Amino acid sequence: MIFNLLFTPNASSWLGKRLLLVAACLAVDSAAYAHASLPTVAETTVHSPDGKVAVTVYQRETAPGKRQLYYHVEYDKLPVVLESALSVDVDNHLLELAMAYPVGKSAHWSETLTVKRTTVTRRDTAWTPLYGERSQIPDHYEQAELEMEKADNDKYRVNLQVRAYNEGVAFRYYFPEHTGGMYFHITAENDEFTLPEGTKAYFTNWAQGPYQALPLKDWPDQSERPLTLALPNGLYASLCEASLTDYTRTKFALSPTKPNTIITALYGAVDALPPVRTPWRAILVGRRPGQLLENNYLLLNLNEPSKLKDTSWIKPGKIMRDIVQSTDNALACIDFAAAHQMQYILFDSKWYGPEYLTASDATKVKAGLDMPAIIKYGQEKGVGVWLYVNQKALARQLDEILPLYKKWGVVGVKYGFVQVGSQGWTKWLTEAVRKAADNGLLVNIHDEYRPTGTSRTYPNLLNQEGIRGNEEFPDATHNVTLPFTRYLAGAADYTICYYDKRLKTTHAHQLAMGAVYYAPLQTLFWYDKPSAYQDEPEVEFFEKVPTTWDETRVVQGEIGQYITVARRKGRDWFVGTLTNNDGRTLKLPLNFLPKGQQYSASIYSDDPSVNTRTHVAIKRVKVKASQTLDVKLLPSGGQAIWLTPSK
């Protein structure tokens, strides 16, 4: 720059240091000005129906014949995502050579894309899920679709679809059919999320990992999704993935070149035969962290409607595991389930032999289990039987075991240790869920799989793990982080326990999970045997609490601190409050109840003075919507409430 041409100061002198600082500032300002002054083209803004969310998309010329696509997002005129780049990398040079097409010469595939047309559309509908966290789901948005083609090869076309919802923002790429028969070997999506300075991310690098709050620098690894963010302007956001069915999984990484910027990180390359749509990149936004959980149905909206014509056989419910795997204990589990309003029992790993050995045959029951007698007894008691199968057997025997299990009278299959990440295994798993539906079987996917809303398309997928739950016995601080992070993706199989001595929380904390944590297939008593039950009266809450809901409200909460969730089924309400490792007293307003209606409240609270081994007190009171309850929580404690209209 001119300053350096005129004068080179002595860097060791006071004046020299000041002049160098001024020069550096001028250089930064000059670069920023030069970037901002570049002309923009094809600028389009779409707004949410309530006018709060605005997303603007545009191209900017970066050099002669080269353009870069950008976007930014605002909520209530506050910045959520600052100017961030969007692009995809495609490497088709081998196929281009093979088919005698011109081989692309540009360094970055997207840099020669030109916007040819932009179409803005609006949608305002609602739909009724088979089950869920609410009985009606609004699907209301404004969409811009930018149709682009490469200036150096007009046979290559790609569209960018961008939507603004009241709940947040979503975008994806659409590759129309190539008239010359080309496919797309996608090597990367370079989608940026540049955030305000001081943003904090709730990071975990694996689906079953613990969370930590980190700044946007020095991450130890890529982050799982959803990735929840606390912005310095008081807003909350979460980066999500939706409709992952035949593509590679995306995680999030820090940009190595741009501060305060998160970028998409694909597991691997994708071979896409057009027409094809990528998964959605979604951004949930809210003023309260609980707003993100209330609005997580956005991910369902971004998936296709159900492909199942008959869904009458799909029944959510509560399930208990037989940890002994003997016929006598299985019958005892069925009796316990029937007595305590649970709908299912599970035979977990080893029922067909060591799950990691190829020699283990998932069509044969190991000695000690009279499976026909167990299933028949369960049918008589109204309790269905689930079977676990490791992916090692699933990959070899899926087409054989699904119709066989249906013939046996099995109601569901738990897919264990599934492979996740690659396009191939993602497609395989989608097909495995579809094939289960074809055979009238429910599915629960375990280990590293996290949902992206595909249970809307295949509602026989009742639950999945992808969570650090009671297999690892996490502490209460972790438990009050989960509703604002992992549960934004949808249902999770936390595997609630009650009697195991390894628990790091109170018993009322475990009870309250039944209302706080959403799981159409809710596992209870994970490490417990029926004989562990000693007539503890508060187990009544587990008996009464449903697993699917007509309405969900997050009454209050702070990430990693505490949460209160109120959920309605019919006219009854179920309320769960959890605290972290610290005790606290909260105010619980009951204004979610209908005005003028008196309710009978059963309140289940930790109380060391209660002379039972679980130390849970039950208080029965009459309440109305105008009242506010005092909730006193022990460290790592909780409280559960069942509210039913007074007669």
Secondary structure as GFF3:
##gff-version 3
##sequence-region A 1 647
A	DSSP	alpha_helix	2	6	.	.	.	ID=ss1
A	DSSP	alpha_helix	14	36	.	.	.	ID=ss2
A	DSSP	beta_strand	40	47	.	.	.	ID=ss3
A	DSSP	beta_strand	53	63	.	.	.	ID=ss4
A	DSSP	beta_strand	66	75	.	.	.	ID=ss5
A	DSSP	beta_strand	78	86	.	.	.	ID=ss6
A	DSSP	beta_strand	88	90	.	.	.	ID=ss7
A	DSSP	alpha_helix	93	98	.	.	.	ID=ss8
A	DSSP	three_ten_helix	109	112	.	.	.	ID=ss9
A	DSSP	beta_strand	113	127	.	.	.	ID=ss10
A	DSSP	beta_strand	137	150	.	.	.	ID=ss11
A	DSSP	beta_strand	153	165	.	.	.	ID=ss12
A	DSSP	beta_strand	168	175	.	.	.	ID=ss13
A	DSSP	beta_strand	184	189	.	.	.	ID=ss14
A	DSSP	beta_strand	192	194	.	.	.	ID=ss15
A	DSSP	beta_strand	200	203	.	.	.	ID=ss16
A	DSSP	beta_strand	212	215	.	.	.	ID=ss17
A	DSSP	beta_strand	227	230	.	.	.	ID=ss18
A	DSSP	beta_strand	236	242	.	.	.	ID=ss19
A	DSSP	beta_strand	250	254	.	.	.	ID=ss20
A	DSSP	beta_strand	261	266	.	.	.	ID=ss21
A	DSSP	beta_strand	270	272	.	.	.	ID=ss22
A	DSSP	beta_strand	276	277	.	.	.	ID=ss23
A	DSSP	beta_strand	280	286	.	.	.	ID=ss24
A	DSSP	alpha_helix	289	294	.	.	.	ID=ss25
A	DSSP	alpha_helix	298	301	.	.	.	ID=ss26
A	DSSP	beta_strand	317	322	.	.	.	ID=ss27
A	DSSP	alpha_helix	327	339	.	.	.	ID=ss28
A	DSSP	beta_strand	344	347	.	.	.	ID=ss29
A	DSSP	alpha_helix	371	381	.	.	.	ID=ss30
A	DSSP	beta_strand	384	390	.	.	.	ID=ss31
A	DSSP	alpha_helix	391	408	.	.	.	ID=ss32
A	DSSP	beta_strand	412	416	.	.	.	ID=ss33
A	DSSP	alpha_helix	423	438	.	.	.	ID=ss34
A	DSSP	beta_strand	442	445	.	.	.	ID=ss35
A	DSSP	beta_strand	461	464	.	.	.	ID=ss36
A	DSSP	alpha_helix	476	479	.	.	.	ID=ss37
A	DSSP	three_ten_helix	482	484	.	.	.	ID=ss38
A	DSSP	three_ten_helix	486	489	.	.	.	ID=ss39
A	DSSP	alpha_helix	507	516	.	.	.	ID=ss40
A	DSSP	beta_strand	521	523	.	.	.	ID=ss41
A	DSSP	three_ten_helix	530	532	.	.	.	ID=ss42
A	DSSP	three_ten_helix	537	539	.	.	.	ID=ss43
A	DSSP	alpha_helix	540	544	.	.	.	ID=ss44
A	DSSP	beta_strand	551	558	.	.	.	ID=ss45
A	DSSP	beta_strand	562	569	.	.	.	ID=ss46
A	DSSP	beta_strand	572	579	.	.	.	ID=ss47
A	DSSP	beta_strand	584	589	.	.	.	ID=ss48
A	DSSP	beta_strand	599	606	.	.	.	ID=ss49
A	DSSP	beta_strand	616	623	.	.	.	ID=ss50
A	DSSP	beta_strand	628	633	.	.	.	ID=ss51
A	DSSP	beta_strand	638	645	.	.	.	ID=ss52
###
